[in-house]
Amino acid sequence: MTEVILFTQVTCGACATQREKNEGIEDAYPDVEFREVDIQTDLETAEEYGVRKTPTTLVYANGERTDEFIGIVDRDELDAAIESAGQQSPGLANRLASIIRG
């Protein structure tokens, strides 16, 4: 599963710009989970993910972080990150772990 999390705050002008760039992205990727976290109202989640600046966009594939963008990210870069994350094999980490363990 691919997940994209955008960390923002109300007073952040760049965050508004990022939202505009992301407009329609959820329709383009119906199988991707998109979330927005306001770091002022949900500081605990921001700390959990190690986010200190806004806007920050994190991309995850099967629970593993595959990309991180601090500041405004262009739509084509975000599209590429989402598509790359979507190509990650869900069982790859488990297969590698079993090979390493022998």
RAPE-V950802 format. One record per residue. N is the residue number from 1. NEAR is the number of other C-alpha atoms within 12 Angstrom. Layout:
BEGIN
N|NEAR + N|NEAR
END
This chain:
BEGIN
1|25 + 2|32 + 3|32 + 4|38 + 5|37 + 6|40 + 7|42 + 8|36 + 9|27 + 10|18 + 11|13 + 12|21 + 13|16 + 14|23 + 15|29 + 16|22 + 17|19 + 18|29 + 19|32 + 20|16 + 21|21 + 22|29 + 23|16 + 24|14 + 25|23 + 26|21 + 27|12 + 28|17 + 29|23 + 30|15 + 31|18 + 32|25 + 33|25 + 34|28 + 35|23 + 36|28 + 37|29 + 38|27 + 39|29 + 40|20 + 41|15 + 42|17 + 43|19 + 44|15 + 45|21 + 46|27 + 47|17 + 48|13 + 49|24 + 50|19 + 51|29 + 52|22 + 53|26 + 54|35 + 55|33 + 56|35 + 57|41 + 58|37 + 59|36 + 60|32 + 61|30 + 62|23 + 63|21 + 64|23 + 65|24 + 66|26 + 67|29 + 68|29 + 69|26 + 70|25 + 71|25 + 72|29 + 73|28 + 74|20 + 75|22 + 76|14 + 77|19 + 78|33 + 79|24 + 80|18 + 81|29 + 82|36 + 83|25 + 84|20 + 85|30 + 86|28 + 87|18 + 88|21 + 89|18 + 90|18 + 91|16 + 92|15 + 93|16 + 94|13 + 95|13 + 96|13 + 97|11 + 98|11 + 99|10 + 100|9 + 101|8 + 102|7
END
